Amino acid sequence: MIETAYVEIKCARELYATNRKYRVFINDHFVGSLKRRQKMTIEVPAGTHKLFATNDASDTETLELSVQEGDRVSYQLKGCRDKSLSFTKILAI
């Protein structure tokens, strides 16, 4: 049986980015697209993974994350007016 974990990505509610689409990749494999206010949950095997996103103007820094079986980690994906993109970890309460 494969040990799985979950990576949740929430797209920020940027008012100026109503038509932007962000493409999300894990380990260089396309896993889906997000628009403003959307979210996705990706099932991954336990271990170390590389996460990044891109749009037509820029890319995020590649984020290396390690997850164990049953983990659920959340990140917010946000673009800025200067066309930069970034992931911010959302801490569990």
Beta strands, then each sheet from edge to edge (+ up, - down):
strand 1: 4-11
strand 2: 22-26
strand 3: 29-34
strand 4: 39-45
strand 5: 47-54
strand 6: 63-67
strand 7: 72-79
strand 8: 85-90
sheet 1: 4+ 1- 7- 8+
sheet 2: 3+ 2- 5+ 6-
end
